[in-house]
Structure formats: C-alpha cells, structure tokens
Amino acid sequence: MGETKDAIERFLDAIWGKGHRVVLPEGAEPRILKAARELIDRNLARPVLLGPEETIHAAAAEAGVWTDGFTIIDPETADKRDAYAEAYTAGQRKPNIKIAQRLMRKPVYFGAMMVRQGDAAAIVAGAASPTRRVIEAGLMTVGLAEGIETPSSFFLMLLDDFQGTGPRALIYADCAVNVEPDANQLADIAIASARTAGKLLDEPTAVALLSFSTQGSAQHSRVTKVREAVAIARERAPELTIDGEFQADSALIKGVAETKARQASDVAGRANVLIFPDLDAGNIAYKLTQYLAGAQAIGPVLQGFNRPVADLSRGASVEDIIATTAMALVMG
C-alpha cells in the first residue's frame, strides 16, 4: 500500500553515501545550518551554503552549529559568477550581461544556476524566500522538463493508517502554486505528478483528477475542465495511468468506486495521486488531511523542472528540510 515513516527512510537510504551536492541558498538561516550539519554527519549529501562566509559562520555560532566540512560560496565574490552570467545569456536574442551578473549575485538565482550547470544535483530553498522567487529562479535558469509548460507543486502525504489497511503514501497536487489552472495546465500538473510518483512511491502510479462529479454524474463548466484535462493528459502521455473525473471517495475507496464509477477504470478506488481542480481545493485538502487525519505533509515540493528545484514552506522544520532534500535528490 505504501509507507509513512518508512517512505522517508527509503529516500534517505537511496541518497546515503552518494555524495550528491545540494545547494542551500539561505545559508545563514538557523534551520538550514542545522539541516546542513545533519546532512554531512549522516553522510546523506554534501551541502553548499550560499552567502558571505563571515555571516554564515556567525549565524552558525549563534545556532550552536559546527561548520567543519561546510562548503560556503558567496555569490558576490564567487569565481564562477561571471561564467554563470555568460552561460545564462547564451542563446538569448538580446543578451544583457550586466543584468545577468546582477542576477548571479542573488543566492537563489546563483544556486539555481549551479544546478543548471551541473555543479549541484538540486537546489532547496524557501525557508526564508517566497515561493514565487524560487519558481522564477528555476524557470529562468533550470527550465521546465520536456513536454511541461506549467511548474507546479505537490505534497507527499504520509498516513499511519488508511481505512484500517495500514500505512499509505499519497501525492496531492497542486496545493501551493497554480490558483486556477485551465485544462492544459491541469494536464501538466497531472503528468508531472505521475512522473514524481513514479520516483517516490513504492507502488504502481494511479492518477485521479478530482471533481465534485464522478464520470459524468454532474454537469458543470468546472467538471468539463477536468474532463478536458484528462483527455489532454492521456493524449500527451498515453503511457501513464491517468483517469477522471472522480469524487475523492470514488478515487480512493474500492467499494465506493464500484458503486459510483460508470465505466471501467484502472484508477477508480486505487488512486495514489490526487490532482485537485484548483488551489482552493488542494490547499484545503492537504491541511484537513494533515490536521484531522494526523498525516505528515512533506512539501510543498516543486515539480515539472528539468532538474530538481525544491521549495520549502516558511515554517519548515530541520526534519522537513532533510526530507525535502532527500526527495529532491531522489527525483533527480
């Protein structure tokens, strides 16, 4: 069925000893410093912290964090800053090297460029930066994956028990980025989430696009949007198991699906990836699942990029940062 705590352990096991470099642009943030220390001490990754060295060392001393083994790069004085600026402008119709150099002085953009250039396997940011800035840096440097035009986010929801059947891991998307996605954007979210699930879940992927209707039980323009998204996603990615529209219970519960579903489906009653029709639904659903069902919500994690670009919630704990880093590296 999937896992809860075991899921995180599986990600940590997958990256242990691999020596992946992960860039952490918010290098002076106490939680980031503590997470970086653990990543090194547990042999999970080689963190690269961005910012002035004196500032980071002072912040680490105040947080009680030993900095031995830390790699610290100040984008203001970095050896590769000009090379990154030149690489950033390569292929642009009207390259402006001065603008590029200014961008590369900003830690989130410099860090994203490290990922683009292969100098880091992933970027993990957001503890002290707005999501829109992390997305913008990813779009402007790393770029989107082939066939994806819309960046999105997901939460990995870990439940200790699901309907008396034991632990379950589910992916919820999009819960943090796209407010009112149209059918094409919803298809992007579904495809990106299916690819994410293929890397993170320890079971076959089944993607359900959710609505207040199940396979035509209701008629409305909002339902039509979801149906169109299913058709678009299937046309663009026929190898993926994607279906809808479903109400949440018919997507998740076999007995309900047998009653409500009007057509045979490989997803009804066994979905492990839930695609919400808008940000209202997605954000509300993940918080209700977290606080009423006691699920662990890991994320939001960005998806749809060429290489891993992970966004942290502002309230992320040290454990959240480590788990998100592990997921980002596994997704790479």
VENMOUR-V927173 format. One record per backbone hydrogen bond with DSSP energy under -0.5 kcal/mol. NH is the residue of the N-H (numbers start at 1). CO is the residue of the C=O. Records with the same first field share a line. If there is no record, write none. Layout:
NH: CO  CO
//
This chain:
7: 4
8: 4
9: 5
10: 6
11: 7
12: 8
13: 9
14: 10
15: 11
16: 12
17: 43
18: 15
22: 46
23: 122
24: 48
25: 23
27: 25  50
29: 26
33: 29
34: 30
35: 31
36: 32
37: 33
38: 34
39: 35
40: 36
41: 37
42: 38
43: 40
44: 39
45: 39
46: 20
47: 45
48: 22
49: 47  71
50: 24
51: 73
56: 52
57: 53
58: 54
59: 55
60: 56
61: 57
62: 58
63: 59
64: 60  61
65: 60
70: 67
71: 47
72: 70
73: 49
75: 73
77: 74
78: 74
81: 78
84: 80
85: 81
86: 82
87: 83
88: 84
89: 85
90: 86
92: 89
95: 92
100: 96
101: 97
102: 98
103: 99
104: 100
105: 101  102
106: 103
107: 105
110: 106
111: 107
112: 108
113: 109
114: 110
115: 111
116: 112
117: 113
118: 115
119: 114
120: 114
121: 21
122: 21
123: 308
124: 23
125: 310
133: 130
134: 130
135: 131
136: 132
137: 133
138: 134
139: 135
140: 136
141: 137
142: 137
143: 138
145: 304
148: 145
152: 303
154: 301
155: 172
156: 298
157: 155  170
158: 156  296
159: 157  168
162: 166
163: 161
165: 162
168: 159
169: 1
170: 157
171: 272
172: 155
173: 274
174: 153
179: 177
186: 182
187: 183
188: 184
189: 185
190: 186
191: 187
192: 188
193: 189
194: 190
195: 191
196: 192
197: 193
198: 194
199: 195  196
200: 196
201: 197
207: 241
208: 206  273
209: 243
210: 208  275
211: 246
215: 213  245
217: 214
224: 220
225: 221
226: 222
227: 223
228: 224
229: 225
230: 226
231: 227
232: 228
233: 229
234: 230
235: 231
236: 232
237: 233
240: 237
242: 240
243: 207
245: 209
246: 209
251: 247
252: 248
253: 249
254: 252  269
257: 253
258: 254
259: 255  256
260: 256
261: 257
269: 250
270: 267
271: 251  267
272: 206
273: 206
274: 171
275: 208  273
276: 173  274
279: 179
282: 278
283: 279
284: 280
285: 281
286: 282
287: 283
288: 284
289: 285
290: 286
291: 287
292: 288
293: 288  289
295: 289
296: 158
297: 295
298: 156  296
299: 297
301: 154
303: 152
306: 143
308: 121
310: 123
312: 125
316: 313
321: 317
322: 318
323: 319
324: 320
325: 321
326: 322
327: 323
328: 324
329: 325
330: 326
331: 327
332: 328
//
